[in-house]
Amino acid sequence: MSKYLAYSLLLFLIIPMSCGNIHSVTKEDNPANREESAKKYLKVVPPGDLIKDMTANLALTMSEEDRAIFLDMMIKNLDVNKIEDILVWAMAKNFTVKEIDALTNFYGSPEGKSATKKVGAYMADAMPEIQKEVLKAVIRSIPKREFEFEY
């Protein structure tokens, strides 16, 4: 084999293979591959686990009576499989294959796994305060009118 051919093989085959996951680099960005990547992402970040965690943390912000009703309702009525289908569809619609694969790599890492476990508590802390701010904005948006009452 000539030196030129050997160097060409080294440049075009061996070096790219040693630089990371060549599959995700060469995978075409199309709807089928996006869906495939989204399904792999959901194996790394199972929505059922995230929903259970967020539900449990949100329930902690409620009274004991409301908490029991809320948890019972969520366990009985929430269709996790439908949510998974929605997430695959939304990811495939909004992200490229490279972006989904990057999310999968991050959330599959020790740091990503740790962050995932904290999302429920994060949302439980943030959502009540965000809801208050949204309500304030709605109230401020209502036009002030003078009403005439007839007695």
N, C-alpha and C positions, 0 to 999 in steps of 0.2 A: 504494500500500500504506500502510495506516495506521501511525503510529508504534508503536502497541501491538503490531501484528502483526510489525513489523520487530524490535522488542525481544524478542518471544517467540521468534522464529526464532534470534536471536543467543543467547539464553539456553539454549534447548533443543537447538540443533544445532551451532552454531559453537563455542561455548565447550567443551562436552564433547569435541569432536573434537580440539581443540587441547591437551587435557590428557593425552594419552597414547594408548595402544592401546585404542580403543573396542571392538574385537572381543573382547578378553579380559574387558573390563568387562561386556559385555552377553551373553557366551556363557553359556548355561544350564548349571548344574552337574548333569549327568546322566552315566550310565555311558558313553554313546557319546562325549560331549565330553571326558570324562576320558581315555578311551582315545586319542582324537585328540591331546590335549595331551601325553599320555605319549609317544606316538610322535614328536612334535616334539621333546620333551626328549631322547629317545634319538638324535636326529639331531645335537643339540648336544653331547651327552655319549655318544659311541658306546661301548657296553659292551665291545666287542672291544678297543678301545684301552686302556681302564681295566684289563681283565683281563690283557692282555699286560704292562702296566706293573707291576701288582701281582705277577704271576707271576714276572717277572724280578727284582723286588726281594725277594720271598720266597725265591727260589732262591739269592740271595746269602747267605742265612743258613744254607745247607746245605753239607755237604762237597762237594768237586768231583764225586765219584762219584754222590752222591745228587742233586746239582743237575742233572746231565745226564739222569738217569732221570726226575726230576720234570718238567723242561722238555719232554722228549720225550713223556711221558704227557699233559701238559696240551695240547700242540699237537695231538696225534693224537686225543685222546678228548673234549675239552671241546666241547660243542655250543653255540656262541655264539648261534645263532638261537633255541634253546630258552631260553637265559638271557634274551635280549631279550623273548621272549614272557612269561616269568615276571615280568620287571621291569615290563612294560606292565600286566599283570594286577595286580601288587602296588601299583603307583602308583595305578591307577584305583580300586582298592579302598580305599586309605588316605588319599589326598589329594583335595582339591577341585580343580576346574579352575583357580581363582585361585592356589592353592598350587603346582600343577604349572607354571603359566605363570610364576609368580615364580621358581621354581627354574630354569626354562629361561632366563629373562632374566638371572639371576645367573650361571649357568654359561656363558652365551653372552658375558658381559662379559669384558674383559681380565683382571680380577681373578679371576673364576670360572674362566677357562681356565687361569690360572696355578695356582690352587689344585688344579684337577683333575689337573694334571701332577704334583703333589706327593703325591697320595693314596696312590700305590703305595709310596713311600718311607715315608710316615707309617705306613701299615699294617704294613709290614715291620719298622719300629722298634717299634711298639706291640704287635703280636700275640705275639711270643715272651714278652714280659714279662707280658702279660695271661694267657697260657696258664699261666705259672708260678704266678700268683696263684690261678687257678682250681684248679690241681692242689693247691696248699696248702690251699685251702678244702675240697676233696674229702677230702683226707687228714685234716684236722681234724674232718670230719663223720663219719668212720667211728668207730663206737662202740668204745671200748677194752674188750676182754674178756680175762678170764684163761682161758687154755686149760689143760686137764688132758690130759697126754699119757700114754698107756699104753705101756710098753716091752715 
